[in-house]
Every structure is written in C-alpha cells, then in structure tokens.
C-alpha cells in the first residue's frame, strides 16, 4: 500500500512539473505598434461630386501595423458619425494593403445607405483596425475627424410658369427635371408667344413658390431671352421663334442654355391601332412632361403594336424589351413575332395611354379612370 502511495505522489509531482513547464513556455503576444491614418488628414473637408465619377476618387492610406513578429495583416477601414465612438460603424474596405481607393460615386452610395443627408456637411470619424488572428489582440488607429458633403441624384424638379410656356396657371406649369447633378435641370418645352412673352422659374407648381428669373440666372442666350424689365417680377421675355426648345438650367452657376429641337412625338403602330404603316391618320400620344406622353387610343383586341418616336421604323422603337413596367392584364408579349411587340388583351375600344420613359413604364387605363 505504501509503495502504491509513493508511485502516486511521483506521478502527481511529474504532472505538475510538466504543467509548470508548459505554462512557462507558452507564448504571450503583446500588442505592437498600431496603424496610423495618413490620408486624408484630420480636418479635411470633402465635397463629393458625381461628374466624372469614374475619375473622381478618394484615397485612404495608413502606416503599417507592427505586431512584433512577421504577419499577414488584415486592415479594416471603418467610418462612423463623429462622437458615436464607432458604436455602429460602416466598413468602407477590408484589405491587406495600407491603401485603398474608392470612387466618389461609390462612396456617396455607401454613405447614403448609411443614413447621411445629401448636401449637408457632416462630421465623421475614420479609423483602421489591424488584425492577424483571433489569438492576437486587434490594433486600432486613432480616429481622424473629417467633414463630408454628399451629392444627390434625386433633386426635386423646378418649374416654368408664364404666358409663353402655357399660361400663368400653376396647373400648366412646365416641369424641369433634375439631371442627377446638383442644381442642374433639363426639359423640352414649347415656347408660344401668342398670349404673351414672359415667364420665370418656380420651386413648385405654385405662384407662391417663385425662384426667380434674370435676377438669379445672369447667363442666358440673349438671342432667345431678355429681361422683362417692365414687369414687377424678374421675368424673362422669350424673343425667339415660336417652337420647341431643349433647356439646360444650372442654378448654382446661374446659367440657362437653350437649343431648338423638333417636337418630341410618339406613335403607336401596329394592327392593334391604325396598322403597320405611316399613312395618315397615325395613332399618336402627346408630350405632357419631360419624357412623358399621354393620349386616348383606339385598340383592337388580340392584335399587336409597339411605340415609335418618329414616323419611320428607325432609328428607335420601344417594345417590351425596353418598356419593362406594364400591366399584363392589358398587354403582354406578342407570341410568334420577331420584334418586341405587345398584344392588346382587353376588348376592343378606346383606352387612355401614358408612356413614361423616365421609369420605362406604359400605363393603359379605362377612359376616365
């Protein structure tokens, strides 16, 4: 019995010795030098721009982390609102390099999704995390404060109201839509001076929402527009030939550019309408707003048609390959046709048609609906 006890004590002492040696030799990794952001520098102001988005970039750079031993380091670039202590950060990039480049357009999209407001200078913070494995403590750079302003692709439209653009009636206001760039707008409008020559711009189809005329747009085609100095308001007079014009308006630069264009037309052609020909009378819907046409059309059930922006088969036509938003209770793809024609499904009769090329939709409704 005594011998067994001695053997047990020897084994216990040996196991304790092995444990102590293992504890003594187990590596202990201590944090090394954390990375440091070198670009952009603290206090930098960044105003993102859409124009030339492929060429416009923002570069982020930082120093290399040193863990005290050779390592393959992963860097994570994080962003958060200033003062949020990175409680819910946005990860901008994960890389093994010490630099990353992001296009301004991509950065704008990421920050919009993150919740930043457009056209509002916002204070943010950046930091870089360096890691090698779960067993080694992650190193974090200090935070860098920046101020950033986002652009918007969804600016609200502005409007033209005046005697020569339809009348001084807000219900006849001409919408001038955003191009997607800050404070830049475009439309196609008919100028007709039969009832008068003056007009100006508004922020809404409301006479109480005046934006202005020659007081804010100081650069304009002098052969087409002139200040209506005899009016109480800063209206323009249209002095060109009556007809259709394409306008480009830059509110921030105070410029108006105008070009004479043909009337924007749209025809429905096919056996569901007047036939596959261009002989008068053709079936036409009419321009009511930028890239929007409407009108009443007489349809023939189960017959085919598609849309043409000229009295000819080319260069352009619009069928189900382009106009992807439509109600299949009224129209659907015409089987057996080589061209992307629709088949009209409802009973023959008159229906109201609205084509909107801004969202590639074709809406057909019962008249008066």
C-alpha positions as CSV (number, residue, x, y, z in Angstrom):
1,X,0.0,0.0,0.0
2,X,2.9,2.3,0.9
3,X,4.5,1.6,-2.5
4,X,1.3,2.5,-4.3
5,X,1.1,5.8,-2.4
6,X,4.7,6.6,-3.3
7,X,4.1,5.9,-7.0
8,X,1.0,8.1,-7.0
9,X,3.0,11.0,-5.4
10,X,5.7,10.6,-8.0
11,X,3.2,10.8,-10.9
12,X,1.5,13.8,-9.4
13,X,4.8,15.7,-9.0
14,X,5.8,14.8,-12.5
15,X,2.4,16.1,-14.0
16,X,2.7,19.3,-12.0
17,X,6.3,19.8,-13.4
18,X,5.1,19.3,-16.9
19,X,2.2,21.8,-16.4
20,X,4.6,24.4,-15.0
21,X,7.0,24.0,-17.9
22,X,4.1,24.3,-20.4
23,X,2.8,27.4,-18.6
24,X,6.4,28.8,-18.6
25,X,7.0,28.3,-22.3
26,X,3.5,29.2,-23.7
27,X,4.0,32.3,-25.9
28,X,2.5,35.6,-24.7
29,X,1.7,38.0,-27.6
30,X,1.9,41.6,-26.6
31,X,0.4,44.4,-28.8
32,X,2.8,46.2,-31.1
33,X,2.6,49.5,-33.0
34,X,-0.9,50.3,-34.2
35,X,-1.5,51.7,-37.7
36,X,-2.0,55.5,-38.2
37,X,-4.1,57.1,-40.8
38,X,-2.0,59.3,-43.1
39,X,-4.6,60.3,-45.7
40,X,-7.0,62.0,-45.6
41,X,-5.5,64.2,-42.9
42,X,-7.5,65.3,-39.8
43,X,-9.8,68.2,-40.5
44,X,-10.1,67.6,-44.3
45,X,-13.3,68.8,-46.0
46,X,-14.6,66.5,-48.8
47,X,-17.4,67.6,-51.2
48,X,-18.3,64.6,-53.3
49,X,-19.2,65.1,-57.0
50,X,-20.9,62.9,-59.5
51,X,-19.4,64.4,-62.6
52,X,-16.6,62.3,-63.8
53,X,-17.3,59.8,-61.1
54,X,-15.0,57.1,-62.6
55,X,-12.1,59.5,-62.4
56,X,-13.0,61.3,-59.1
57,X,-11.7,59.2,-56.2
58,X,-10.9,59.4,-52.6
59,X,-7.7,57.7,-51.4
60,X,-7.3,56.4,-47.9
61,X,-3.8,55.5,-46.6
62,X,-2.3,54.4,-43.2
63,X,1.0,53.2,-41.8
64,X,1.8,49.5,-41.4
65,X,1.0,47.8,-38.2
66,X,3.8,46.1,-36.3
67,X,2.9,43.1,-34.1
68,X,6.5,42.4,-33.2
69,X,6.7,39.4,-35.5
70,X,6.2,38.7,-39.2
71,X,2.5,38.6,-40.0
72,X,-0.1,38.7,-42.8
73,X,-2.2,41.7,-41.6
74,X,-5.8,42.4,-42.5
75,X,-6.8,46.1,-42.3
76,X,-10.4,47.2,-41.9
77,X,-11.3,50.8,-42.6
78,X,-14.3,52.0,-40.6
79,X,-16.4,55.2,-40.6
80,X,-18.9,56.5,-38.2
81,X,-20.6,59.7,-37.2
82,X,-18.4,62.0,-35.1
83,X,-19.0,61.3,-31.4
84,X,-20.6,57.9,-31.9
85,X,-17.4,56.1,-30.7
86,X,-17.7,53.6,-33.6
87,X,-20.7,52.0,-31.9
88,X,-22.2,51.1,-35.3
89,X,-19.6,51.8,-37.9
90,X,-19.7,51.5,-41.7
91,X,-17.0,49.3,-43.1
92,X,-15.6,51.0,-46.1
93,X,-12.9,48.5,-47.1
94,X,-11.1,45.3,-45.9
95,X,-7.7,44.8,-47.4
96,X,-4.1,43.5,-46.9
97,X,-2.7,46.7,-48.3
98,X,-2.1,50.0,-46.5
99,X,-4.1,52.0,-49.1
100,X,-7.5,51.8,-50.7
101,X,-9.2,54.0,-53.3
102,X,-12.9,54.5,-53.5
103,X,-14.7,56.3,-56.3
104,X,-16.7,59.4,-55.2
105,X,-19.9,57.8,-56.7
106,X,-19.4,54.6,-54.7
107,X,-18.6,56.4,-51.5
108,X,-21.6,58.6,-52.0
109,X,-23.8,55.5,-52.4
110,X,-22.4,53.9,-49.3
111,X,-22.9,57.0,-47.2
112,X,-26.4,57.5,-48.4
113,X,-27.2,53.9,-47.4
114,X,-25.5,54.6,-44.0
115,X,-28.0,57.4,-43.5
116,X,-26.1,60.7,-44.2
117,X,-28.2,63.6,-45.6
118,X,-27.4,65.0,-49.0
119,X,-26.0,68.5,-49.4
120,X,-25.5,68.7,-45.6
121,X,-21.9,69.0,-44.4
122,X,-21.5,66.1,-41.9
123,X,-18.7,65.5,-39.4
124,X,-17.5,61.9,-39.5
125,X,-14.6,59.8,-38.0
126,X,-12.3,57.3,-39.6
127,X,-10.2,54.6,-38.1
128,X,-8.3,51.5,-39.2
129,X,-8.2,48.2,-37.4
130,X,-5.3,45.8,-37.9
131,X,-5.7,42.1,-37.2
132,X,-3.8,38.8,-37.8
133,X,-5.8,36.2,-35.9
134,X,-8.3,35.6,-33.2
135,X,-5.5,34.8,-30.8
136,X,-3.8,38.2,-31.2
137,X,-5.2,41.4,-30.0
138,X,-6.5,43.7,-32.8
139,X,-4.7,47.0,-33.1
140,X,-6.7,50.2,-33.7
141,X,-5.5,53.5,-35.1
142,X,-6.6,56.8,-33.5
143,X,-9.7,58.3,-35.1
144,X,-9.4,61.0,-37.7
145,X,-12.2,63.7,-38.0
146,X,-13.4,64.7,-41.4
147,X,-16.2,66.8,-42.9
148,X,-18.0,65.4,-45.9
149,X,-20.9,66.5,-48.1
150,X,-22.9,64.1,-50.3
151,X,-24.4,64.9,-53.7
152,X,-27.9,63.7,-54.6
153,X,-29.3,62.1,-57.7
154,X,-32.9,62.8,-56.6
155,X,-33.2,66.6,-56.6
156,X,-36.8,67.8,-56.8
157,X,-37.8,69.3,-60.0
158,X,-38.2,73.0,-60.6
159,X,-41.0,74.6,-62.8
160,X,-41.5,77.2,-65.5
161,X,-44.7,79.2,-65.4
162,X,-45.5,82.1,-67.8
163,X,-47.5,83.4,-70.7
164,X,-45.2,81.9,-73.3
165,X,-44.9,78.4,-71.7
166,X,-48.6,77.6,-71.3
167,X,-50.0,80.5,-69.3
168,X,-49.9,82.0,-65.8
169,X,-51.7,79.0,-64.4
170,X,-49.9,76.6,-61.9
171,X,-51.8,73.7,-63.5
172,X,-49.9,74.4,-66.7
173,X,-46.5,74.6,-65.1
174,X,-43.7,73.0,-67.1
175,X,-41.6,70.6,-65.1
176,X,-37.9,71.0,-65.4
177,X,-36.3,67.8,-64.0
178,X,-33.1,67.1,-62.2
179,X,-30.3,65.8,-64.4
180,X,-29.0,63.9,-61.3
181,X,-26.3,66.5,-60.7
182,X,-26.5,69.2,-58.0
183,X,-28.8,72.1,-59.0
184,X,-28.8,71.2,-62.7
185,X,-32.1,70.7,-64.6
186,X,-33.4,70.0,-68.1
187,X,-36.6,69.8,-70.1
188,X,-38.0,70.2,-73.6
189,X,-40.7,72.9,-73.8
190,X,-42.8,74.7,-76.4
191,X,-42.5,78.5,-76.4
192,X,-45.5,80.2,-77.9
193,X,-45.9,84.0,-77.6
194,X,-49.5,84.2,-78.8
195,X,-50.7,85.0,-75.3
196,X,-47.6,86.8,-74.1
197,X,-43.8,86.5,-73.9
198,X,-42.9,86.4,-70.2
199,X,-42.1,83.5,-67.8
200,X,-39.9,82.7,-64.8
201,X,-38.9,79.7,-62.6
202,X,-40.6,78.3,-59.5
203,X,-39.6,75.6,-57.0
204,X,-43.1,74.1,-57.1
205,X,-46.1,74.4,-59.4
206,X,-47.4,77.3,-57.3
207,X,-47.3,81.0,-57.9
208,X,-46.2,81.5,-54.3
209,X,-43.1,79.4,-54.8
210,X,-41.1,81.8,-57.1
211,X,-37.5,81.0,-57.6
212,X,-36.7,83.9,-60.0
213,X,-35.6,84.8,-63.5
214,X,-33.0,87.2,-64.7
215,X,-32.2,88.1,-61.0
216,X,-30.6,84.6,-60.4
217,X,-29.9,83.4,-64.0
218,X,-27.4,86.0,-65.3
219,X,-26.1,84.0,-68.2
220,X,-28.6,83.1,-70.9
221,X,-28.9,83.1,-74.7
222,X,-29.5,86.8,-75.5
223,X,-30.9,86.0,-78.9
224,X,-33.8,84.0,-77.2
225,X,-34.3,85.6,-73.8
226,X,-34.2,89.1,-72.4
227,X,-35.1,90.6,-69.0
228,X,-38.7,91.7,-68.8
229,X,-37.7,94.9,-67.0
230,X,-41.3,96.3,-67.4
231,X,-42.7,93.6,-65.1
232,X,-42.9,93.8,-61.3
233,X,-41.3,90.4,-61.1
234,X,-37.9,89.4,-62.5
235,X,-39.4,87.6,-65.5
236,X,-37.7,86.7,-68.8
237,X,-39.3,87.6,-72.1
238,X,-38.9,85.0,-74.9
239,X,-37.9,86.8,-78.1
240,X,-37.0,83.8,-80.3
241,X,-39.0,82.0,-82.9
242,X,-42.0,80.1,-81.6
243,X,-41.3,76.3,-81.3
244,X,-39.7,73.6,-79.2
245,X,-36.5,74.1,-77.2
246,X,-34.4,71.9,-75.0
247,X,-33.3,73.8,-71.9
248,X,-30.3,73.1,-69.5
249,X,-30.5,75.1,-66.3
250,X,-27.7,75.4,-63.8
251,X,-29.0,77.1,-60.7
252,X,-25.7,77.2,-58.9
253,X,-23.9,78.7,-61.9
254,X,-26.8,81.0,-62.8
255,X,-26.8,79.8,-66.4
256,X,-29.5,78.8,-69.0
257,X,-28.6,77.0,-72.2
258,X,-31.2,76.6,-75.0
259,X,-31.3,74.6,-78.3
260,X,-34.0,74.5,-80.9
261,X,-35.3,70.9,-81.3
262,X,-38.1,69.1,-83.1
263,X,-41.4,68.5,-81.3
264,X,-41.0,65.2,-79.3
265,X,-43.5,62.8,-80.8
266,X,-44.6,59.2,-80.1
267,X,-46.7,56.9,-82.2
268,X,-48.4,53.5,-81.5
269,X,-48.1,51.5,-84.7
270,X,-49.5,48.0,-85.4
271,X,-52.6,46.0,-86.2
272,X,-53.9,46.9,-82.7
273,X,-54.0,50.5,-83.8
274,X,-54.0,52.1,-87.3
275,X,-51.9,49.4,-88.9
276,X,-48.3,48.7,-89.7
277,X,-47.8,51.9,-91.8
278,X,-47.2,55.6,-91.6
279,X,-50.1,56.8,-93.7
280,X,-52.3,59.4,-92.1
281,X,-54.1,59.2,-89.8
282,X,-51.4,57.7,-87.5
283,X,-52.1,56.9,-83.8
284,X,-50.3,59.5,-81.7
285,X,-50.0,60.2,-78.0
286,X,-48.7,63.7,-76.9
287,X,-45.9,65.2,-74.8
288,X,-47.2,66.3,-71.4
289,X,-44.0,66.4,-69.5
290,X,-40.3,65.6,-69.7
291,X,-40.2,62.1,-71.5
292,X,-43.9,61.6,-70.7
293,X,-46.6,61.2,-73.4
294,X,-50.4,60.7,-72.9
295,X,-53.4,60.3,-75.1
296,X,-56.6,58.2,-75.9
297,X,-56.0,55.3,-78.3
298,X,-58.5,53.1,-80.1
299,X,-57.3,49.5,-79.7
300,X,-58.2,46.2,-81.4
301,X,-58.3,43.2,-79.2
302,X,-55.6,40.5,-79.6
303,X,-53.7,42.5,-82.2
304,X,-50.1,43.7,-82.0
305,X,-48.3,47.1,-81.6
306,X,-45.2,48.9,-80.4
307,X,-44.1,52.5,-79.9
308,X,-42.0,54.7,-82.3
309,X,-40.6,58.2,-81.6
310,X,-40.6,59.0,-85.3
311,X,-42.7,58.4,-88.4
312,X,-40.4,55.6,-89.5
313,X,-39.2,52.2,-88.5
314,X,-36.0,53.6,-87.1
315,X,-33.8,54.6,-85.6
316,X,-35.7,53.9,-82.4
317,X,-38.7,51.9,-81.2
318,X,-40.0,50.9,-77.8
319,X,-41.5,47.5,-77.0
320,X,-41.4,45.0,-74.1
321,X,-37.6,44.8,-74.3
322,X,-37.3,48.5,-73.2
323,X,-40.6,49.3,-71.5
324,X,-40.4,46.8,-68.7
325,X,-43.2,48.2,-66.4
326,X,-46.7,47.5,-67.7
327,X,-49.9,45.8,-66.6
328,X,-50.2,42.3,-68.1
329,X,-54.0,42.4,-67.8
330,X,-54.0,44.9,-70.7
331,X,-50.9,44.0,-72.7
332,X,-48.4,41.2,-72.9
333,X,-45.6,39.9,-75.2
334,X,-46.9,39.0,-78.6
335,X,-46.0,35.4,-79.3
336,X,-44.6,34.5,-82.7
337,X,-43.2,37.9,-83.5
338,X,-39.5,38.6,-84.2
339,X,-39.9,42.2,-82.9
340,X,-40.7,43.0,-79.2
341,X,-44.4,43.8,-79.9
342,X,-47.2,43.7,-77.4
343,X,-50.5,42.0,-77.8
344,X,-53.6,44.1,-76.7
345,X,-55.7,41.8,-74.4
346,X,-58.7,43.8,-73.4
347,X,-61.9,44.1,-75.5
348,X,-61.6,46.5,-78.5
349,X,-62.3,50.1,-77.6
350,X,-60.8,53.4,-76.5
351,X,-58.3,53.4,-73.7
352,X,-56.1,56.1,-72.1
353,X,-52.3,55.6,-72.6
354,X,-49.5,57.1,-70.6
355,X,-45.9,56.4,-71.6
356,X,-43.2,57.4,-69.1
357,X,-39.6,56.9,-70.3
358,X,-38.2,58.2,-67.1
359,X,-39.2,54.9,-65.4
360,X,-39.8,52.8,-68.6
361,X,-43.5,52.3,-67.9
362,X,-46.5,52.0,-70.1
363,X,-49.8,52.5,-68.3
364,X,-53.1,51.7,-70.0
365,X,-56.4,52.5,-68.2
366,X,-60.1,52.7,-69.0
367,X,-61.0,56.2,-70.2
368,X,-62.0,58.5,-67.3
369,X,-60.5,56.1,-64.7
